[in-house]
Amino acid sequence: MRVTILTVGSRGDVQPYVALGLGIQAAGHQVRLATHVEFEPFVRDHGLDFAVMPGNPFTGLNAGVGQATPDAAPVSATTLTFRQRFEQALEQWITGGLAASQDAEAVIYSQLCFIGYYVAEKLRVPCYAANHSPLTPTRVFPTIYARNKPQLGGAYNRLTHFLDQQFFWQKNRTMLNRLRQKTLGLPPLPFWGPYGRMQREQMPVLYGYSPAVVPKPFDWDDWIHVTGFWFLDRPADWQPPADLVAFLEAGPPPVYLGLGSVANSNPVRVTKAVLEALAQTGQRVIVMPGRVDLADVDLPPETYRIGPTHFDWLFPRVAAVITHGGPGTVGLALRAGVPTLAIPFFGDQFFWGQQIAALGVGPAPIPAAQVSVEPVAAAVRTMIGDQAMRRRAADLGRQIQAEDGVVRAVEVLQQHQTNAQHAAHIEVAV
């Protein structure tokens, strides 16, 4: 089977799909991963075929495209400039996705790259949504983009999903139907969008997170699968930098701080406040600046600045993790069994921060817009000193370590393909 995986966004939006692609390839299939040219060395170094999805990931995300999933409305979509950039990005992704999938027998698309559904429709091949956050409507919890979650029951919860879908779809319906006709020669989708059709088609959805973190809701259908996280672990021959090892061995386990690679409205202010809080608590620190320039930031006395590294090696060696709440980093922190604090900026980051707190493996999230020294310092003291929290985090880590989300996802894909081929043979025979 020839499979094309379409994904766009930051490094955190690409890495899980590299892991998934490697699993599919190891099962004997041909895999091509299409994403931004910036990630070509990363993809090829892991032995996957690569195709280009045009566009700059940071430009798109910082303009709000990163929040423009089929189930979430971009917060800045009111300006003409945004609308033009959003449409241009989508047109590029459709063109790139179509070119990358010409010989594909199946298309897998990420939650940001929802145009993969259109590409598969054009090519008349099976497609699979592969998401890292729960987007399927349910009565169990409201839409993941609801920052405040009143307890109003199952009907309310499901309604929030419908409203979220329709807010995005109705705002972009004319543009998306124009792109379908212009770039793919496809008819326009109906007034209420593609959601009902996806349900009737029983289109498989793979969720790449642990059921121990977000259990599968009782009202999700059999074609919705919670597989476990799609972790990409370090190469067997990788060695950490000697000075990092020396720093870790020179004192008690430090706190890791990394707020992601997507620029936000005031990343320096947020980073400064968190570092000041860490200094106030007397913690040693490993900081990954991301896209923040730390030249004018006062760092705590014992601080190690780190570039891109393998979190599966680092996180078990730290005392706690402070992150923006991206699901990839959250998954790695939870697998390491250490308490985690989310400082979310937008989108599903709030959901993951709230889930951490609900599980009792970290403090309540502190939204980036509300960050100040005292609340962060209090949260750090809790993560270090609350032994019950630390035990819960360690127990959850062991549960996640026992899972293999990639293997489970590949099993689902292969079973669906087998069932589809069997159904096709019956149809031909009849």
Phi, psi and omega per residue, in radians:
M1 nan 2.351 3.083
R2 -1.741 2.125 -3.038
V3 -2.101 2.343 2.984
T4 -1.976 2.280 3.081
I5 -1.878 2.201 3.141
L6 -1.915 2.149 3.100
T7 -2.596 2.557 3.116
V8 -2.362 2.865 3.071
G9 2.160 -2.596 -3.102
S10 -1.550 -3.117 3.099
R11 -0.986 -0.692 3.133
G12 -1.160 -0.380 3.096
D13 -1.515 -0.193 -3.097
V14 -1.810 -0.714 -2.980
Q15 -1.004 -0.772 3.139
P16 -1.066 -0.507 -3.117
Y17 -1.383 -0.422 2.963
V18 -1.144 -0.783 3.100
A19 -1.060 -0.778 3.126
L20 -1.108 -0.751 3.116
G21 -1.067 -0.707 3.120
L22 -1.121 -0.658 3.104
G23 -1.134 -0.729 3.119
I24 -1.146 -0.704 3.139
Q25 -1.156 -0.696 3.135
A26 -1.127 -0.413 3.115
A27 -1.447 0.063 3.037
G28 1.774 0.241 -3.111
H29 -1.875 2.832 3.076
Q30 -1.624 2.279 -3.052
V31 -2.198 2.312 2.983
R32 -2.134 2.278 3.107
L33 -1.914 2.131 -3.139
A34 -1.841 2.123 3.108
T35 -2.754 -2.950 -3.057
H36 -1.176 2.617 -3.063
V37 -1.087 -0.455 3.113
E38 -1.006 -0.462 -3.066
F39 -1.764 0.170 -3.127
E40 -1.031 -0.836 3.124
P41 -1.049 -0.699 3.134
F42 -1.041 -0.805 -3.115
V43 -1.198 -0.854 -3.091
R44 -1.163 -0.629 3.128
D45 -1.078 -0.412 3.100
H46 -1.619 0.109 3.002
G47 1.507 0.325 3.107
L48 -1.816 2.567 3.009
D49 -1.165 2.569 -3.028
F50 -2.193 2.501 2.973
A51 -2.390 2.647 -3.021
V52 -1.541 2.283 2.869
M53 -1.793 1.956 -3.029
P54 -1.062 2.771 3.071
G55 1.895 2.703 3.116
N56 -1.611 2.138 -3.072
P57 -1.093 -0.647 -3.092
F58 -1.304 -0.655 3.084
T59 -1.060 -0.802 -3.121
G60 -1.141 -0.782 -3.090
L61 -1.180 -0.743 -3.090
N62 -1.236 -0.337 3.066
A63 -1.443 -0.171 -3.125
G64 1.927 -0.138 3.140
V65 -1.071 -0.534 3.139
G66 -1.069 -0.342 3.120
Q67 -1.745 0.003 -3.030
A68 -1.578 1.056 3.045
T69 -1.447 2.926 3.127
P70 -1.093 -0.221 -3.073
D71 -2.066 0.227 -3.140
A72 -2.568 2.355 3.137
A73 -1.512 2.327 3.085
P74 -1.122 2.350 -3.031
V75 -1.184 -0.403 -3.084
S76 -1.907 0.419 -3.012
A77 -1.367 0.225 -3.085
T78 -1.545 -0.285 -3.064
T79 -1.607 2.604 3.121
L80 -1.102 -0.662 -3.140
T81 -1.058 -0.778 3.120
F82 -1.087 -0.800 -3.101
R83 -1.012 -0.728 3.140
Q84 -1.156 -0.755 -3.125
R85 -1.199 -0.655 3.115
F86 -1.112 -0.815 -3.136
E87 -1.131 -0.703 3.125
Q88 -1.096 -0.756 3.141
A89 -1.102 -0.773 -3.135
L90 -1.105 -0.707 3.119
E91 -1.097 -0.713 3.098
Q92 -1.116 -0.718 -3.116
W93 -1.186 -0.680 3.095
I94 -1.089 -0.806 -3.133
T95 -1.089 -0.817 3.131
G96 -1.154 -0.718 3.138
G97 -1.137 -0.672 3.123
L98 -1.140 -0.774 3.131
A99 -1.106 -0.693 -3.101
A100 -1.253 -0.331 -2.998
S101 -1.908 0.166 -3.027
Q102 -0.974 -0.669 -3.111
D103 -1.816 0.221 -3.066
A104 -1.325 2.539 3.008
E105 -1.762 -0.129 3.046
A106 -2.772 2.540 3.110
V107 -2.095 2.265 3.033
I108 -1.969 2.304 -3.115
Y109 -2.293 2.544 -3.133
S110 -1.408 2.948 -3.072
Q111 -1.205 -0.464 3.045
L112 -1.350 -0.528 -3.055
C113 -1.720 0.948 -3.049
F114 -1.154 -0.243 3.094
I115 -1.137 -0.202 3.055
G116 -1.022 -0.514 3.092
Y117 -1.115 -0.706 3.115
Y118 -1.185 -0.723 -3.132
V119 -1.069 -0.810 3.132
A120 -1.122 -0.636 3.088
E121 -1.085 -0.750 3.127
K122 -1.095 -0.735 -3.079
L123 -1.482 -0.142 -3.140
R124 1.000 0.849 3.078
V125 -2.182 2.724 3.104
P126 -1.064 2.593 3.079
C127 -2.352 2.748 -3.084
Y128 -2.379 2.235 2.967
A129 -1.412 2.283 -3.135
A130 -2.192 1.782 -2.967
N131 -1.998 2.681 3.080
H132 -1.860 0.051 3.032
S133 -2.425 2.616 -3.056
P134 -1.314 2.010 -3.096
L135 -1.958 -0.294 -3.098
T136 -1.200 2.299 -3.140
P137 -0.991 2.509 -3.132
T138 -2.697 2.782 3.034
R139 -1.536 -0.150 -3.012
V140 -1.347 -0.707 3.127
F141 -2.557 2.708 3.127
P142 -1.287 3.046 3.099
T143 -0.865 2.486 -3.100
I144 -1.164 -0.223 -3.135
Y145 -1.607 0.074 3.054
A146 -1.476 1.971 -3.071
R147 -1.330 -0.561 3.067
N148 -1.921 2.291 -2.991
K149 -2.103 1.455 3.055
P150 -1.140 2.531 -3.113
Q151 -1.534 1.511 -3.076
L152 -2.016 0.177 3.014
G153 1.664 3.061 -3.013
G154 -1.120 -0.704 -3.127
A155 -1.090 -0.732 3.099
Y156 -1.095 -0.796 -3.116
N157 -0.990 -0.856 -3.111
R158 -1.129 -0.649 3.118
L159 -1.056 -0.661 -3.128
T160 -1.097 -0.605 3.102
H161 -1.155 -0.797 3.127
F162 -1.056 -0.795 -3.120
L163 -1.135 -0.662 3.123
D164 -1.108 -0.826 3.106
Q165 -1.018 -0.830 -3.066
Q166 -1.241 -0.542 3.077
F167 -1.058 -0.801 3.108
F168 -1.180 -0.855 -3.018
W169 -1.125 -0.832 -3.086
Q170 -1.163 -0.581 3.105
K171 -1.177 -0.531 -3.015
N172 -2.048 0.092 -3.026
R173 -1.009 -0.856 -3.103
T174 -1.073 -0.786 -3.124
M175 -1.133 -0.799 -3.088
L176 -1.163 -0.701 3.097
N177 -1.173 -0.608 3.076
R178 -1.114 -0.736 3.135
L179 -1.175 -0.675 3.098
R180 -1.024 -0.779 -3.116
Q181 -1.266 -0.730 -3.050
K182 -1.236 -0.801 -2.996
T183 -1.666 -0.456 -3.037
L184 -2.123 -0.167 -3.104
G185 1.150 0.518 -3.131
L186 -1.716 2.640 3.104
P187 -1.223 2.768 3.109
P188 -1.161 2.614 3.054
L189 -1.377 2.761 -3.069
P190 -1.188 3.022 -3.026
F191 -0.959 -0.708 -3.079
W192 -1.516 0.051 3.054
G193 1.565 -2.944 -3.016
P194 -1.504 -0.060 -2.910
Y195 -1.146 -0.753 3.113
G196 -1.116 -0.670 3.141
R197 -1.157 -0.719 3.089
M198 -1.028 -0.704 3.120
Q199 -1.123 -0.778 -3.136
R200 -1.151 -0.614 3.130
E201 -1.295 -0.226 -3.053
Q202 0.929 0.816 -3.111
M203 -1.157 2.155 -3.109
P204 -1.092 2.453 3.066
V205 -2.178 2.248 3.093
L206 -1.880 2.212 3.074
Y207 -1.900 2.051 -3.047
G208 -1.584 1.017 3.017
Y209 -2.505 2.931 -3.028
S210 -1.400 2.386 3.014
P211 -1.163 -0.267 3.041
A212 -1.316 -0.323 3.135
V213 -1.696 -0.803 3.042
V214 -2.325 1.698 -3.135
P215 -1.078 2.633 3.097
K216 -1.154 2.170 3.125
P217 -1.076 2.617 -3.086
F218 -1.128 -0.425 -3.042
D219 -1.726 0.243 3.024
W220 -1.532 2.484 -3.086
D221 -1.313 3.009 -3.063
D222 -1.162 -0.373 -3.127
W223 -1.542 0.090 3.026
I224 -1.773 2.144 -2.992
H225 -2.174 2.226 2.990
V226 -1.766 1.849 -2.911
T227 -1.636 -0.407 -2.889
G228 1.907 2.819 -3.112
F229 -1.118 2.614 3.059
W230 -1.770 1.543 -3.064
F231 -1.547 2.409 3.013
L232 -1.911 1.744 -3.065
D233 -1.444 2.879 -3.061
R234 -1.190 2.686 3.050
P235 -1.084 2.634 -3.077
A236 -1.072 -0.515 -3.084
D237 -1.667 0.133 -3.117
W238 -1.258 2.439 3.091
Q239 -2.174 2.336 3.114
P240 -1.233 2.725 3.084
P241 -1.028 2.424 -3.078
A242 -1.073 -0.647 -3.114
D243 -1.236 -0.499 3.046
L244 -1.189 -0.765 3.090
V245 -1.046 -0.746 3.138
A246 -1.094 -0.714 3.118
F247 -1.089 -0.795 -3.126
L248 -1.100 -0.640 -3.093
E249 -1.414 -0.173 -3.039
A250 -1.488 -0.057 -3.105
G251 -3.023 -2.985 3.134
P252 -1.142 2.795 -3.124
P253 -0.966 2.325 -3.114
P254 -1.464 3.065 2.990
V255 -1.720 2.328 3.079
Y256 -1.562 2.381 3.065
L257 -2.237 2.125 3.048
G258 -2.690 2.131 -3.036
L259 -1.899 0.453 2.998
G260 1.551 3.030 -3.054
S261 -1.827 0.000 -3.127
V262 -1.674 2.150 3.134
A263 -1.116 2.558 3.098
N264 -2.222 -3.014 -2.980
S265 -1.119 -0.586 -3.132
N266 -2.652 1.195 -3.064
P267 -1.152 -0.557 -3.115
V268 -1.173 -0.742 3.135
R269 -1.045 -0.807 -3.114
V270 -1.121 -0.805 -3.124
T271 -1.096 -0.738 3.112
K272 -1.034 -0.789 -3.098
A273 -1.115 -0.730 -3.131
V274 -1.179 -0.745 3.127
L275 -1.129 -0.648 3.083
E276 -1.127 -0.697 3.106
A277 -1.109 -0.721 3.125
L278 -1.135 -0.677 3.090
A279 -1.117 -0.683 -3.130
Q280 -1.108 -0.581 -3.134
T281 -1.502 -0.109 3.106
G282 1.342 0.333 -3.107
Q283 -1.464 2.499 2.911
R284 -1.265 2.656 -2.955
V285 -2.371 2.396 2.842
I286 -1.965 2.117 -3.078
V287 -2.082 2.296 2.981
M288 -1.839 1.893 -3.008
P289 -1.147 -0.426 -3.047
G290 1.123 -2.165 3.135
R291 -1.751 0.330 -3.139
V292 -1.741 2.263 3.073
D293 -1.457 2.037 -3.108
L294 -1.621 0.221 -3.057
A295 -1.027 -0.652 -3.086
D296 -1.830 0.315 -3.101
V297 -1.820 2.275 3.061
D298 -1.332 2.070 -3.112
L299 -1.647 2.582 3.026
P300 -0.982 2.726 -3.040
P301 -0.943 -0.775 -3.113
E302 -1.860 1.507 -3.104
T303 -2.272 2.373 3.069
Y304 -2.046 2.137 3.069
R305 -1.524 2.329 -3.048
I306 -2.188 2.535 2.992
G307 -1.636 -2.938 3.112
P308 -0.945 2.306 -3.114
T309 -2.544 -3.092 -3.128
H310 -1.700 1.866 -3.093
F311 -1.154 -0.455 3.124
D312 -1.127 -0.427 3.040
W313 -1.519 -0.746 -2.999
L314 -1.305 -0.823 -2.942
F315 -1.090 -0.621 3.068
P316 -1.136 -0.181 -3.091
R317 -1.811 0.066 3.116
V318 -1.906 2.881 -3.122
A319 -1.475 -0.522 -3.110
A320 -2.878 2.837 -3.130
V321 -2.156 2.319 2.988
I322 -2.008 2.120 -3.022
T323 -2.416 2.931 3.076
H324 -1.312 -0.217 3.111
G325 1.722 0.220 3.036
G326 -1.088 2.424 -3.025
P327 -1.079 -0.541 3.122
G328 -1.133 -0.850 3.133
T329 -1.175 -0.703 3.101
V330 -1.040 -0.783 3.140
G331 -1.040 -0.752 -3.139
L332 -1.167 -0.675 3.111
A333 -1.150 -0.751 3.138
L334 -1.162 -0.686 3.103
R335 -1.099 -0.588 3.135
A336 -1.245 -0.264 3.092
G337 1.351 0.504 3.132
V338 -2.017 2.566 3.088
P339 -1.018 2.574 -3.017
T340 -2.375 2.417 3.057
L341 -2.069 2.247 3.065
A342 -1.745 2.385 2.988
I343 -2.081 1.450 -2.992
P344 -1.341 2.588 3.101
F345 -1.864 -0.754 -3.094
F346 -2.822 2.999 2.951
G347 1.058 -2.448 -3.040
D348 -1.311 -0.068 3.114
Q349 -1.053 -0.602 3.106
F350 -1.140 -0.729 3.135
F351 -1.032 -0.825 -3.083
W352 -1.184 -0.623 3.062
G353 -1.099 -0.724 3.113
Q354 -1.172 -0.623 -3.136
Q355 -1.189 -0.680 3.075
I356 -0.982 -0.830 -3.127
A357 -1.160 -0.702 -3.129
A358 -1.089 -0.582 3.125
L359 -1.392 -0.178 -3.139
G360 1.300 0.391 -3.119
V361 -1.889 0.237 3.099
G362 -3.081 2.882 3.113
P363 -1.248 2.969 3.054
A364 -1.060 2.507 3.137
P365 -1.097 2.630 3.073
I366 -2.020 1.831 -3.110
P367 -0.968 2.459 -3.082
A368 -0.957 -0.663 -3.113
A369 -1.151 -0.321 -3.087
Q370 -1.934 0.166 -3.069
V371 -1.166 2.293 2.963
S372 -2.542 2.971 -2.960
V373 -1.114 -0.857 -2.986
E374 -1.100 -0.841 3.122
P375 -1.071 -0.665 3.127
V376 -1.182 -0.734 3.115
A377 -1.071 -0.727 3.112
A378 -1.099 -0.708 3.128
A379 -1.128 -0.711 3.128
V380 -1.116 -0.762 3.120
R381 -1.063 -0.654 3.101
T382 -1.131 -0.815 -3.116
M383 -1.072 -0.610 -3.112
I384 -1.409 -0.698 -2.960
G385 -1.728 -0.317 -3.093
D386 -1.440 1.725 -3.048
Q387 -1.199 -0.541 3.090
A388 -1.150 -0.709 3.087
M389 -1.090 -0.732 -3.109
R390 -1.155 -0.632 3.097
R391 -1.184 -0.731 3.113
R392 -1.080 -0.725 3.123
A393 -1.092 -0.738 3.139
A394 -1.150 -0.708 3.118
D395 -1.109 -0.772 3.114
L396 -1.105 -0.700 3.109
G397 -0.997 -0.726 3.138
R398 -1.159 -0.631 3.093
Q399 -1.111 -0.771 -3.115
I400 -1.190 -0.654 3.127
Q401 -1.084 -0.467 -3.122
A402 -1.401 -0.136 -3.120
E403 -1.649 2.801 2.982
D404 -2.412 1.546 -3.056
G405 -1.107 -0.606 3.141
V406 -1.148 -0.830 3.133
V407 -1.031 -0.764 -3.131
R408 -1.132 -0.717 3.129
A409 -1.098 -0.727 3.128
V410 -1.124 -0.699 3.086
E411 -1.036 -0.746 3.138
V412 -1.100 -0.802 -3.132
L413 -1.053 -0.827 -3.092
Q414 -1.148 -0.685 3.132
Q415 -1.152 -0.701 3.131
H416 -1.149 -0.729 3.120
Q417 -1.110 -0.707 3.106
T418 -1.096 -0.773 3.133
N419 -1.113 -0.707 -3.132
A420 -1.138 -0.731 3.128
Q421 -1.150 -0.684 3.119
H422 -1.118 -0.748 3.125
A423 -1.114 -0.679 3.131
A424 -1.125 -0.698 3.121
H425 -1.124 -0.708 3.108
I426 -1.101 -0.744 -3.122
E427 -1.091 -0.742 3.127
V428 -1.121 -0.739 -3.124
A429 -1.098 -0.682 3.128
V430 -1.208 nan nan
